[in-house]
């Protein structure tokens, strides 16, 4: 099956999935999500297929994530916003459960939903120029598609840092926090780790389960990188930061990716209809003024009850 957005084919025993929206850095649409899932269902029991490989068309990256601008339009029009997440998370689960090798080529930008179609595979291959991120706190949501499972089990608090800030990491650090398995050095040397050098202040500052205490610790740190990170976190959606911290703590004790995906679905049901999501997407991707007006002015203004309500 081949469409304009997703190329599906098989050659010499290998099933190929090519995300084919290069101008949008292969941002995922519902049709692409359904197409991936359908192909995996077909290939799971097909004896001639020994493995599957996924890649992205164009030079910019595997996938920039879900097409959240289109999702925002659905929400503003009063449409069913949950259908997208139900389809996406079911596809993520199918990748995790796929009974054959699933090889993901994480070249270039691999963010958000791009990690959802790659990080659950059996072999995740980064490249020297790869850029990884779960930037959802920037747009009024949380890191979803089951990725908090990996970040919750990263060394120390490195995964918490990646989740709360939404800031990009390189291929070496993606391996460190569990989002990739290796860096293919055919095109050049693997980049040096940044997170390893920050491990001391990250572990110290993110130790609390209270988001306000985390930010206060970052702001009070003697390390300038910690203080710069505090300024970044202050720019994120306050509710998103608080809910993300709660979600990653819960993910640490869960049984696996499917349980995390169930949590993601519950949180999406509560957070996506809130004004913060539409406003975050507007500021980041529509008007691109990078000046969102969040419902809460500061992280300290978010109550514990508001956080818990997002998991109901």
C-alpha positions as CSV (number, residue, x, y, z in Angstrom):
1,X,0.0,0.0,0.0
2,X,1.4,3.4,-1.0
3,X,-0.1,6.8,-0.4
4,X,1.1,10.3,-0.8
5,X,2.0,10.4,2.9
6,X,3.3,6.9,3.6
7,X,5.1,4.5,1.3
8,X,4.7,0.9,2.2
9,X,6.5,-1.8,0.3
10,X,8.5,-5.0,0.6
11,X,11.8,-6.0,-1.0
12,X,13.9,-9.2,-0.4
13,X,12.2,-10.1,2.8
14,X,12.2,-6.6,4.3
15,X,9.1,-4.5,4.9
16,X,9.8,-0.8,4.3
17,X,7.8,2.1,5.8
18,X,8.8,5.5,4.5
19,X,7.2,8.6,6.1
20,X,6.6,10.8,3.1
21,X,5.8,14.4,4.1
22,X,9.3,15.9,3.8
23,X,8.2,19.5,3.7
24,X,6.5,19.0,7.1
25,X,9.5,16.9,8.3
26,X,7.2,13.9,7.9
27,X,4.7,15.1,10.6
28,X,2.2,12.3,11.3
29,X,-1.4,12.3,10.1
30,X,-4.1,9.9,11.1
31,X,-3.8,8.2,7.7
32,X,-0.1,7.6,8.3
33,X,-0.7,6.2,11.7
34,X,-3.4,3.8,10.5
35,X,-1.2,2.8,7.5
36,X,1.8,1.9,9.8
37,X,-0.5,-0.2,12.0
38,X,-2.1,-2.0,9.1
39,X,1.2,-2.8,7.5
40,X,2.5,-4.3,10.8
41,X,-0.6,-6.4,11.2
42,X,-0.1,-7.7,7.6
43,X,3.6,-8.4,8.1
44,X,3.4,-10.0,11.5
45,X,2.3,-13.3,10.1
46,X,3.7,-13.0,6.6
47,X,6.4,-15.6,6.3
48,X,8.3,-13.8,3.5
49,X,8.9,-10.7,5.7
50,X,11.8,-11.2,8.1
51,X,12.1,-7.6,9.4
52,X,10.7,-4.1,9.1
53,X,12.6,-0.8,8.6
54,X,11.2,2.7,9.0
55,X,12.7,5.9,7.7
56,X,11.7,9.4,6.7
57,X,11.8,11.0,3.3
58,X,13.9,14.1,2.7
59,X,17.0,15.4,4.4
60,X,15.6,17.0,7.5
61,X,14.7,14.1,9.6
62,X,12.7,11.0,10.4
63,X,9.7,12.8,11.8
64,X,9.0,16.0,13.7
65,X,6.0,14.5,15.5
66,X,2.3,14.6,15.1
67,X,0.7,17.2,12.9
68,X,-0.4,19.2,15.9
69,X,-1.5,22.2,13.9
70,X,-4.1,20.0,12.2
71,X,-5.1,18.6,15.6
72,X,-5.5,22.2,16.9
73,X,-7.9,22.9,14.1
74,X,-10.0,19.8,15.0
75,X,-10.2,21.0,18.6
76,X,-11.1,24.6,17.7
77,X,-13.9,23.2,15.5
78,X,-15.2,21.1,18.3
79,X,-14.2,17.8,16.7
80,X,-13.2,14.5,18.3
81,X,-9.7,15.1,19.5
82,X,-9.3,11.7,21.1
83,X,-9.6,9.7,17.9
84,X,-6.1,10.8,16.9
85,X,-4.5,9.7,20.2
86,X,-6.4,6.4,20.2
87,X,-5.1,5.5,16.7
88,X,-1.6,6.8,17.5
89,X,-1.2,4.9,20.8
90,X,-2.6,1.7,19.4
91,X,0.1,1.9,16.6
92,X,2.8,2.6,19.2
93,X,1.7,-0.5,21.1
94,X,1.8,-2.5,17.9
95,X,5.4,-1.5,17.2
96,X,6.4,-2.5,20.8
97,X,4.7,-5.9,20.4
98,X,5.8,-6.6,16.8
99,X,7.2,-10.2,16.7
100,X,10.0,-9.5,14.2
101,X,13.0,-7.1,14.1
102,X,11.8,-3.5,13.7
103,X,14.6,-1.2,12.7
104,X,14.2,2.5,13.0
105,X,16.5,4.9,11.2
106,X,16.5,8.0,13.5
107,X,18.2,10.3,11.1
108,X,17.9,14.1,11.6
109,X,15.0,15.5,13.5
110,X,13.3,12.7,15.6
111,X,10.8,14.3,18.0
112,X,7.5,13.6,19.7
113,X,5.5,11.2,17.6
114,X,8.7,10.5,15.6
115,X,10.0,8.8,18.8
116,X,6.7,7.0,19.0
117,X,7.3,5.4,15.6
118,X,10.9,4.6,16.4
119,X,11.8,4.3,20.1
120,X,9.6,1.2,20.6
121,X,11.5,-0.7,17.9
122,X,14.0,-3.5,18.5
123,X,16.9,-1.6,17.0
124,X,17.0,2.2,17.0
125,X,19.8,3.8,15.0
126,X,20.8,7.4,15.6
127,X,23.2,9.4,13.4
128,X,25.8,12.0,14.3
129,X,23.5,14.8,13.2
130,X,20.3,13.4,14.8
131,X,18.3,15.7,17.1
132,X,15.9,14.1,19.6
133,X,13.3,15.8,21.8
134,X,9.9,15.4,23.5
135,X,8.9,19.0,23.3
136,X,5.3,18.7,24.5
137,X,5.6,21.0,27.6
138,X,6.3,23.8,25.2
139,X,2.9,23.3,23.6
140,X,0.7,22.6,26.7
141,X,0.9,18.8,26.8
142,X,3.1,16.1,28.2
143,X,5.7,13.8,26.6
144,X,3.4,11.0,25.4
145,X,3.5,8.1,22.9
146,X,4.8,5.9,25.7
147,X,8.2,7.6,25.9
148,X,8.0,8.3,29.6
149,X,8.7,4.6,30.1
150,X,12.2,5.0,28.8
151,X,12.8,8.4,30.3
152,X,11.6,7.1,33.7
153,X,14.3,4.4,33.6
154,X,17.2,6.7,32.4
155,X,20.2,7.1,34.7
156,X,19.4,9.3,37.7
157,X,17.2,12.2,36.8
158,X,18.4,12.6,33.2
159,X,15.0,11.5,31.9
160,X,13.2,13.9,34.1
161,X,15.3,16.8,32.7
162,X,14.6,15.7,29.1
163,X,10.9,15.4,29.8
164,X,10.3,18.7,31.7
165,X,12.4,20.9,29.5
166,X,11.6,19.5,26.1
167,X,15.0,20.6,25.0
168,X,16.8,18.6,22.3
169,X,19.6,16.1,22.9
170,X,22.0,14.5,20.5
171,X,22.3,10.9,19.4
172,X,24.8,10.0,22.1
173,X,22.5,11.3,24.8
174,X,19.5,9.6,23.2
175,X,21.3,6.3,23.7
176,X,22.1,7.3,27.3
177,X,18.4,8.0,28.2
178,X,17.1,4.9,26.3
179,X,15.7,6.5,23.1
180,X,18.2,4.9,20.7
181,X,20.5,1.9,20.8
182,X,23.5,3.2,18.8
183,X,24.9,6.0,16.8
184,X,25.8,5.1,13.2
185,X,29.3,6.6,12.7
186,X,29.4,5.9,8.9
187,X,28.7,9.6,8.3
188,X,31.0,11.0,11.0
189,X,31.9,10.7,14.7
190,X,29.3,10.3,17.4
191,X,28.8,13.6,19.3
192,X,30.0,14.0,22.8
193,X,27.5,13.6,25.6
194,X,26.2,16.8,27.1
195,X,24.0,15.2,29.8
196,X,26.9,13.3,31.3
197,X,28.6,16.6,32.2
198,X,25.4,17.9,33.7
199,X,24.6,14.8,35.7
200,X,25.6,16.2,39.0
201,X,23.3,19.2,39.1
202,X,20.5,17.4,37.2
203,X,20.3,14.6,39.8
204,X,20.4,17.1,42.6
205,X,17.9,19.6,41.3
206,X,15.3,17.2,39.9
207,X,15.2,15.0,43.0
208,X,11.9,16.4,44.4
209,X,8.4,15.3,43.3
210,X,7.2,18.9,43.7
211,X,7.7,20.9,40.4
212,X,8.0,24.2,42.3
213,X,10.8,22.7,44.4
214,X,12.5,21.5,41.2
215,X,12.5,24.9,39.7
216,X,13.6,26.6,42.9
217,X,16.6,24.1,43.1
218,X,17.6,24.9,39.5
219,X,17.4,28.6,40.2
220,X,19.4,28.3,43.4
221,X,22.2,26.2,41.8
222,X,25.7,27.4,41.6
223,X,25.9,25.9,38.0
224,X,25.0,28.4,35.3
225,X,23.6,25.6,33.1
226,X,21.2,24.7,35.9
227,X,20.1,28.4,36.2
228,X,19.7,28.6,32.4
229,X,17.6,25.4,32.5
230,X,15.4,27.0,35.2
231,X,14.7,29.9,32.8
232,X,13.7,27.4,30.1
233,X,11.3,25.5,32.4
234,X,9.7,28.8,33.4
235,X,8.8,29.3,29.7
236,X,7.0,26.0,29.5
237,X,3.3,25.5,30.2
238,X,3.2,25.4,34.1
239,X,0.4,22.8,34.2
240,X,2.3,20.7,31.6
241,X,5.5,20.8,33.7
242,X,3.6,19.8,36.9
243,X,1.7,17.0,35.2
244,X,4.8,15.7,33.4
245,X,6.7,15.4,36.7
246,X,3.8,13.4,38.2
247,X,3.5,11.3,35.0
248,X,7.2,10.3,34.9
249,X,7.2,9.4,38.6
250,X,4.2,7.1,38.0
251,X,5.8,5.6,34.9
252,X,8.7,4.5,36.9
253,X,6.6,2.0,38.8
254,X,4.5,0.8,35.8
255,X,4.7,-2.6,34.1
256,X,5.7,-1.5,30.7
257,X,5.0,0.7,27.7
258,X,1.3,-0.3,27.4
259,X,0.5,0.9,30.9
260,X,2.3,4.2,30.1
261,X,0.3,4.6,26.9
262,X,-2.9,4.1,28.9
263,X,-1.8,6.9,31.2
264,X,-1.0,9.0,28.2
265,X,-4.5,8.5,26.9
266,X,-6.1,9.5,30.2
267,X,-4.0,12.7,30.4
268,X,-4.7,13.6,26.8
269,X,-8.4,13.3,27.5
270,X,-8.1,16.0,30.2
271,X,-5.3,18.3,28.9
272,X,-5.8,18.5,25.1
273,X,-9.2,20.3,25.3
274,X,-7.8,22.9,27.7
275,X,-6.9,26.3,26.3
276,X,-3.2,25.8,27.0
277,X,-2.7,23.2,24.1
278,X,-4.3,25.4,21.4
279,X,-2.4,28.4,22.7
280,X,0.9,26.6,22.9
281,X,0.6,25.3,19.3
282,X,-0.4,28.8,18.2
283,X,2.6,30.4,19.8
284,X,5.1,27.8,18.7
285,X,3.9,26.6,15.2
286,X,1.1,28.9,13.9
287,X,1.9,32.5,14.7
288,X,5.4,31.5,15.8
289,X,5.7,34.5,18.2
290,X,7.0,32.1,21.0
291,X,4.9,34.1,23.5
292,X,2.1,31.9,24.8
293,X,-0.3,33.1,27.4
294,X,-0.7,30.1,29.7
295,X,-3.6,29.6,32.1
296,X,-1.2,29.7,35.0
297,X,1.3,32.5,35.3
298,X,3.8,30.4,37.3
299,X,4.5,26.8,38.2
300,X,3.9,27.7,41.8
301,X,0.2,28.6,40.9
302,X,-0.6,25.0,39.8
303,X,-2.4,23.1,42.6
304,X,-2.0,19.5,43.4
305,X,-5.7,18.9,42.8
306,X,-5.3,20.2,39.3
307,X,-2.5,17.8,38.6
308,X,-4.3,14.8,40.0
309,X,-7.4,15.7,38.0
310,X,-5.5,15.1,34.7
311,X,-5.0,11.4,35.6
312,X,-8.7,10.8,36.5
